Amino acid sequence: MYIKHKLYLEDVKRVANENLSWNDLKNKSLLITGATGMIGTMIVDVLMQKNVDDNLNLKIYAAGRNYKIAQKRFADYLSSDNFEFVRFDVNEPINFDFKVDFIIHAASNTHPKLYSSDPVATLMTNILGTYNLLEYAKTSAIEKFLFLSTVEIYGQALENDDTFDENYCGYINCNSFRANYPEGKRAGEALCNAYIEKYKINIIIPRLSRIYGATMRLDDSKAMSEFIMNGVRKENIILKSEGLPLFSYCYLADCVSGIFYCLLNGECGEAYNIADSSEIISLRAIAEYIAELSDRKVIFEIPDSSQAKGFSKVVRGVMSNKKLRSLGWTPYDDTKSGVKKTIEILRDVVNNF
């Protein structure tokens, strides 16, 4: 396991103890793309914990492009018969010599610097990569396929007080550089629905709010991630806007829990928002809270051109989680408790990096 901090281990145990039909995974196999990413890492940790606790005997194929990162993230699992790292790029044709029963497609560029520096791959991972995986799923008779989507598919709220349910459709300027990520996810969702209709593949779409947690990249350029790293290092918080946008967030462990509720309780063809809707908090309020935790202050700074290109122009992204709650899911942490926990865990990680 990549992180051994007590709080992270408690999170893994808590998710693994959710009241779900885990036996649906017993003696099966699961492929997860983007396995070394923030969300993929914890999904693997939870499933390997279930293998230990409940003798689930689930074979996990953790897919990614970088073996060195995998060696670090999954060092404890590399010798396990229930774990295998698969090095491949989803944008290349897939020709596995093994069969899987479940797929979680979590591979995607997910932060502004990559949207700016690698816009084609950002787009194609969600279109071509999804197509390649769906083609593999079509010929492999898989049981379920999860495509991890995003709040960004909703675009900009049409009214200032709108809340996004799963049927909401806001404005996206498709004739813009920054559209590569939300339009890629929209196209990925459309592909999923086409494969449901034509090939009867069982596909479920979790739509993630802004997720944060201890397995994030330490150089992640999302605003929340940069604030957290400022807090970890006890630096002043750098705010590169007025901080007025209002977004829904979700702590990593609650997000992973929500993904498992989608996998094991979700219905084919449905999308489910994963967000903590207990408190809607502005970027500025988050920055001020982290500064307070670290006895530092908030400083306003103009972003460089590369960062600014990757920033979303959306100023409201508030999601309803009512539909996911109907499956039995409940978030454990709110934004403040999740942020505080993340900073405490990452201070330990950074000190031992």
C-alpha positions as CSV (number, residue, x, y, z in Angstrom):
1,M,0.0,0.0,0.0
2,Y,1.3,3.4,-1.0
3,I,0.2,5.3,2.1
4,K,0.4,3.7,5.6
5,H,-0.9,6.6,7.6
6,K,-3.5,5.6,10.2
7,L,-6.2,8.0,8.8
8,Y,-5.8,6.6,5.3
9,L,-5.9,3.0,6.5
10,E,-9.1,3.8,8.4
11,D,-10.6,5.3,5.2
12,V,-9.7,2.1,3.3
13,K,-11.2,-0.1,6.0
14,R,-14.4,2.1,6.2
15,V,-15.0,1.8,2.4
16,A,-14.2,-1.9,2.5
17,N,-16.9,-2.3,5.2
18,E,-19.7,-0.6,3.3
19,N,-22.8,-2.7,3.2
20,L,-22.6,-3.8,-0.4
21,S,-22.9,-7.0,-2.3
22,W,-19.2,-7.6,-2.4
23,N,-19.7,-11.2,-3.1
24,D,-20.7,-10.2,-6.7
25,L,-16.9,-9.8,-7.2
26,K,-15.9,-13.1,-5.6
27,N,-13.6,-15.2,-7.8
28,K,-14.0,-12.6,-10.6
29,S,-11.5,-10.3,-12.3
30,L,-11.5,-6.5,-12.6
31,L,-9.5,-4.2,-14.9
32,I,-9.0,-0.7,-13.8
33,T,-7.4,1.9,-16.1
34,G,-5.7,4.9,-14.7
35,A,-4.9,2.6,-11.7
36,T,-1.9,4.7,-10.5
37,G,-4.0,7.9,-10.4
38,M,-5.5,9.4,-7.3
39,I,-8.8,7.5,-7.5
40,G,-7.5,4.3,-9.1
41,T,-4.9,3.9,-6.3
42,M,-7.5,3.9,-3.6
43,I,-9.9,1.6,-5.6
44,V,-7.1,-0.9,-5.8
45,D,-6.3,-0.5,-2.0
46,V,-9.9,-1.1,-1.1
47,L,-10.2,-4.2,-3.3
48,M,-7.0,-5.7,-2.1
49,Q,-8.2,-5.1,1.5
50,K,-11.4,-7.0,0.6
51,N,-9.3,-9.9,-0.6
52,V,-7.5,-10.0,2.7
53,D,-10.6,-9.5,4.9
54,D,-13.2,-11.6,3.1
55,N,-11.1,-13.9,0.9
56,L,-12.8,-12.4,-2.1
57,N,-10.2,-13.8,-4.5
58,L,-10.8,-11.0,-6.9
59,K,-8.0,-10.7,-9.5
60,I,-7.2,-7.1,-10.1
61,Y,-5.6,-6.0,-13.4
62,A,-4.2,-2.5,-12.6
63,A,-3.5,-0.8,-15.9
64,G,-1.3,2.2,-16.5
65,R,1.6,3.6,-18.6
66,N,4.3,4.0,-16.0
67,Y,5.7,1.0,-14.3
68,K,7.9,3.0,-11.9
69,I,4.9,4.8,-10.5
70,A,3.1,1.4,-10.2
71,Q,6.1,-0.1,-8.3
72,K,5.8,2.7,-5.7
73,R,2.0,2.7,-5.4
74,F,1.5,-1.0,-5.4
75,A,4.8,-2.3,-3.9
76,D,2.9,-4.4,-1.3
77,Y,0.8,-6.2,-4.0
78,L,3.3,-7.0,-6.8
79,S,3.9,-10.5,-5.5
80,S,0.2,-11.3,-4.9
81,D,-1.6,-13.7,-7.1
82,N,-4.6,-11.4,-6.9
83,F,-2.8,-8.4,-8.4
84,E,-1.2,-7.8,-11.8
85,F,0.1,-4.5,-13.2
86,V,-0.7,-4.2,-16.9
87,R,1.4,-1.6,-18.8
88,F,-0.5,-0.3,-21.7
89,D,-2.0,2.9,-23.3
90,V,-5.8,2.8,-23.7
91,N,-5.4,4.9,-26.9
92,E,-3.8,1.8,-28.5
93,P,-5.7,-1.2,-29.7
94,I,-6.3,-3.7,-26.9
95,N,-5.3,-7.4,-27.2
96,F,-5.2,-8.8,-23.7
97,D,-4.4,-12.5,-23.2
98,F,-6.7,-12.6,-20.2
99,K,-10.5,-12.1,-19.6
100,V,-12.0,-9.7,-17.2
101,D,-15.5,-9.6,-15.7
102,F,-15.6,-5.9,-14.7
103,I,-13.9,-2.7,-16.1
104,I,-13.5,0.6,-14.4
105,H,-12.3,3.2,-16.9
106,A,-10.6,5.8,-14.8
107,A,-7.8,6.9,-17.1
108,S,-7.9,10.6,-18.0
109,N,-5.9,13.8,-17.8
110,T,-7.6,15.6,-14.9
111,H,-5.7,18.8,-14.1
112,P,-5.3,22.1,-15.9
113,K,-1.6,21.9,-16.8
114,L,-2.2,18.7,-18.7
115,Y,-5.3,20.2,-20.5
116,S,-2.9,22.9,-21.7
117,S,0.2,20.9,-22.4
118,D,-1.5,17.7,-23.8
119,P,-4.9,18.7,-25.2
120,V,-5.0,16.0,-27.9
121,A,-4.4,13.1,-25.4
122,T,-6.8,14.7,-23.0
123,L,-9.5,14.5,-25.6
124,M,-8.6,11.1,-27.1
125,T,-8.3,9.2,-23.9
126,N,-12.0,9.9,-23.3
127,I,-12.9,9.1,-26.9
128,L,-10.5,6.7,-28.6
129,G,-9.5,5.1,-25.2
130,T,-13.1,4.6,-24.3
131,Y,-13.8,3.2,-27.7
132,N,-11.0,0.7,-27.4
133,L,-12.1,-0.5,-24.0
134,L,-15.7,-0.8,-25.2
135,E,-14.6,-2.9,-28.2
136,Y,-12.7,-5.2,-25.8
137,A,-15.8,-5.3,-23.5
138,K,-18.0,-6.2,-26.5
139,T,-16.0,-9.3,-27.4
140,S,-15.3,-10.4,-23.8
141,A,-18.8,-10.7,-22.4
142,I,-18.0,-8.6,-19.3
143,E,-20.6,-8.2,-16.5
144,K,-20.3,-4.4,-15.9
145,F,-18.4,-1.4,-17.3
146,L,-17.9,1.9,-15.4
147,F,-17.0,5.0,-17.3
148,L,-15.8,7.7,-14.8
149,S,-17.2,11.0,-16.0
150,T,-17.2,14.5,-14.5
151,V,-19.2,17.5,-13.3
152,E,-17.6,19.4,-16.2
153,I,-20.0,17.7,-18.7
154,Y,-22.8,20.0,-17.3
155,G,-20.9,23.1,-18.4
156,Q,-21.8,26.5,-17.0
157,A,-25.0,26.8,-15.0
158,L,-27.7,28.6,-17.0
159,E,-29.0,30.4,-13.8
160,N,-27.0,31.6,-10.9
161,D,-28.7,29.3,-8.4
162,D,-29.0,26.1,-10.5
163,T,-28.1,22.7,-9.0
164,F,-27.0,20.0,-11.4
165,D,-29.1,16.8,-11.4
166,E,-28.2,14.0,-13.8
167,N,-30.5,15.5,-16.5
168,Y,-29.1,19.0,-16.4
169,C,-27.4,20.5,-19.5
170,G,-25.6,23.8,-19.2
171,Y,-23.5,25.8,-21.6
172,I,-20.1,24.7,-23.0
173,N,-18.3,26.7,-25.6
174,C,-17.2,23.8,-27.8
175,N,-15.2,26.2,-30.1
176,S,-12.5,26.7,-27.4
177,F,-9.3,25.1,-26.4
178,R,-10.5,24.3,-22.9
179,A,-13.4,22.3,-24.3
180,N,-11.1,19.3,-24.8
181,Y,-11.8,17.8,-21.3
182,P,-15.6,18.3,-20.9
183,E,-16.4,17.6,-24.6
184,G,-14.2,14.5,-24.4
185,K,-16.2,13.2,-21.4
186,R,-19.5,14.0,-23.1
187,A,-18.4,12.1,-26.2
188,G,-17.3,9.2,-24.0
189,E,-20.7,9.1,-22.4
190,A,-22.3,9.1,-25.8
191,L,-20.1,6.2,-26.9
192,C,-21.2,4.3,-23.8
193,N,-24.9,4.8,-24.5
194,A,-24.3,3.7,-28.1
195,Y,-22.7,0.5,-27.0
196,I,-25.6,-0.1,-24.5
197,E,-28.1,0.3,-27.3
198,K,-26.3,-1.7,-30.0
199,Y,-24.4,-4.4,-28.0
200,K,-26.3,-4.5,-24.7
201,I,-23.2,-3.9,-22.6
202,N,-24.0,-3.2,-18.9
203,I,-22.5,0.3,-18.5
204,I,-22.9,2.7,-15.6
205,I,-21.6,6.3,-15.5
206,P,-20.4,7.9,-12.2
207,R,-20.0,11.7,-12.6
208,L,-17.4,13.0,-10.2
209,S,-17.4,16.4,-8.6
210,R,-14.0,18.0,-7.7
211,I,-12.2,15.2,-5.9
212,Y,-9.3,15.6,-3.5
213,G,-7.4,13.2,-1.2
214,A,-4.0,11.9,-0.1
215,T,-3.2,9.9,-3.2
216,M,-3.3,12.9,-5.5
217,R,-0.3,13.9,-7.5
218,L,1.9,16.2,-5.5
219,D,2.2,18.5,-8.6
220,D,-1.5,18.4,-9.3
221,S,-2.4,21.9,-10.7
222,K,-6.1,22.0,-9.7
223,A,-6.8,24.9,-7.3
224,M,-7.9,22.7,-4.4
225,S,-4.8,20.5,-4.8
226,E,-2.5,23.5,-4.9
227,F,-4.2,24.9,-1.8
228,I,-3.8,21.6,0.0
229,M,-0.1,21.4,-0.8
230,N,0.4,25.0,0.4
231,G,-1.2,23.8,3.7
232,V,0.9,20.6,3.8
233,R,4.1,22.8,3.5
234,K,2.7,25.4,5.8
235,E,3.0,28.1,3.1
236,N,0.8,31.0,2.4
237,I,-2.2,30.0,0.2
238,I,-1.9,31.3,-3.4
239,L,-5.2,32.2,-4.8
240,K,-5.1,32.9,-8.6
241,S,-8.6,34.5,-8.9
242,E,-11.1,36.2,-6.6
243,G,-12.1,32.8,-5.4
244,L,-15.8,33.3,-5.9
245,P,-16.8,30.2,-7.9
246,L,-19.0,27.7,-6.0
247,F,-18.4,24.0,-6.6
248,S,-19.3,20.7,-5.2
249,Y,-16.4,18.7,-3.8
250,C,-16.0,15.1,-2.5
251,Y,-13.3,13.6,-0.3
252,L,-11.5,10.7,-2.0
253,A,-12.7,7.9,0.3
254,D,-16.3,9.0,-0.2
255,C,-15.8,9.2,-3.9
256,V,-14.4,5.7,-4.0
257,S,-17.3,4.5,-1.9
258,G,-19.7,6.1,-4.4
259,I,-18.0,4.4,-7.3
260,F,-18.5,1.0,-5.6
261,Y,-22.1,1.8,-5.0
262,C,-22.4,2.5,-8.7
263,L,-20.6,-0.7,-9.6
264,L,-22.6,-3.0,-7.3
265,N,-26.0,-1.2,-7.0
266,G,-26.2,1.0,-10.1
267,E,-28.4,0.4,-13.0
268,C,-27.4,0.0,-16.6
269,G,-27.5,3.3,-18.6
270,E,-27.7,5.5,-15.6
271,A,-25.4,8.3,-14.5
272,Y,-24.9,9.1,-10.9
273,N,-23.4,12.3,-9.4
274,I,-20.8,11.7,-6.7
275,A,-20.6,14.8,-4.6
276,D,-20.8,15.9,-1.0
277,S,-23.7,18.3,-1.1
278,S,-23.9,19.0,2.7
279,E,-22.0,22.3,2.2
280,I,-21.4,24.5,-0.8
281,I,-18.2,26.4,-0.3
282,S,-16.3,28.9,-2.4
283,L,-12.7,28.6,-3.5
284,R,-11.9,31.6,-1.4
285,A,-13.5,30.1,1.7
286,I,-11.5,26.9,1.2
287,A,-8.3,28.8,0.8
288,E,-9.0,30.8,4.0
289,Y,-9.8,27.6,5.9
290,I,-6.5,26.0,4.9
291,A,-4.6,29.1,5.7
292,E,-6.2,29.1,9.2
293,L,-5.2,25.5,9.7
294,S,-1.6,26.3,9.0
295,D,-1.5,29.8,10.6
296,R,-0.8,31.4,7.3
297,K,-2.5,33.8,5.0
298,V,-4.1,34.0,1.6
299,I,-2.2,35.8,-1.1
300,F,-3.7,36.7,-4.5
301,E,-1.5,36.1,-7.5
302,I,-2.1,36.3,-11.3
303,P,-1.7,32.8,-12.9
304,D,0.9,32.3,-15.6
305,S,-0.4,31.9,-19.2
306,S,0.0,28.1,-19.2
307,Q,-2.1,27.7,-16.1
308,A,-4.7,30.2,-17.2
309,K,-5.3,28.4,-20.5
310,G,-6.2,25.2,-18.6
311,F,-8.6,26.9,-16.1
312,S,-12.3,26.3,-16.4
313,K,-14.4,29.4,-17.0
314,V,-17.3,27.8,-15.1
315,V,-18.2,29.8,-11.9
316,R,-20.9,27.4,-10.5
317,G,-20.8,23.6,-10.4
318,V,-23.1,22.5,-7.7
319,M,-24.3,18.9,-8.0
320,S,-27.3,17.0,-6.5
321,N,-26.3,13.7,-5.0
322,K,-29.9,12.6,-4.4
323,K,-29.8,9.8,-7.0
324,L,-26.7,8.2,-5.6
325,R,-28.1,8.4,-2.1
326,S,-31.1,6.4,-3.4
327,L,-28.6,3.5,-3.9
328,G,-27.7,3.6,-0.2
329,W,-24.6,5.8,-0.4
330,T,-23.9,8.5,2.2
331,P,-20.7,10.6,2.3
332,Y,-18.8,10.4,5.6
333,D,-16.7,13.6,5.4
334,D,-17.6,17.1,4.5
335,T,-15.2,19.5,2.8
336,K,-13.6,20.8,5.9
337,S,-13.1,17.5,7.6
338,G,-11.8,15.9,4.4
339,V,-9.4,18.7,3.7
340,K,-8.0,18.6,7.2
341,K,-7.5,14.9,7.0
342,T,-5.8,15.1,3.6
343,I,-3.3,17.7,4.9
344,E,-2.5,15.6,7.9
345,I,-1.9,12.5,5.8
346,L,0.1,14.3,3.1
347,R,2.4,15.9,5.7
348,D,3.5,12.4,6.6
349,V,3.8,11.4,3.0
350,V,5.9,14.4,2.0
351,N,8.2,14.0,5.0
352,N,8.9,10.5,4.0
353,F,9.0,11.1,0.2
